[in-house]
Amino acid sequence: MSDKIICGCNHFSITVGDIDRSVKFYTEVMEMTFENIRYNVDLAYIRKVTGYPDGILNVAFVSCPGLRLELIQYVEPKGVVLDVSPHNICSSHICFATTDIVKAYQRCKDNNIPTRNEPAYIDNGPSTGAYAFYLLDPDHYNIELFQPAAK
């Protein structure tokens, strides 16, 4: 028996402004699989876990190989939009692998999805030969698309 208390990852979560808009983005644009959605979740255990005694949430799960993503919209208490630019402390991003970085970038452009850059060739380090670019989800959360180097 291992002494480690962390045995794996269950899910990653993003707080969103509009649950339906985010589910549509992650399923239609990012091609993730829809699992479920619950509206106006008002349960004692969620209030206890989140630390909000008046907490009411809309919650959805989407997934792709290797990632289960929880989208949470706080109905109560209402939140504020933060500046999650990559350089800010506590900002984060999810990196999705793609087999066609050019096609993925074009999909962003065709759907008016903001990107931080065009696909960039990685010419140094352990990912030499790969390509990557950042895009923003509907709440301006940072997403990286990464095409590994050809083998």
Summary of the structure (lengths in Angstrom):
residues: 151
radius of gyration: 17.4
end to end distance: 37.8
largest distance: 52.6
contacts: 373
relative contact order: 0.18
helix: 19%
strand: 34%
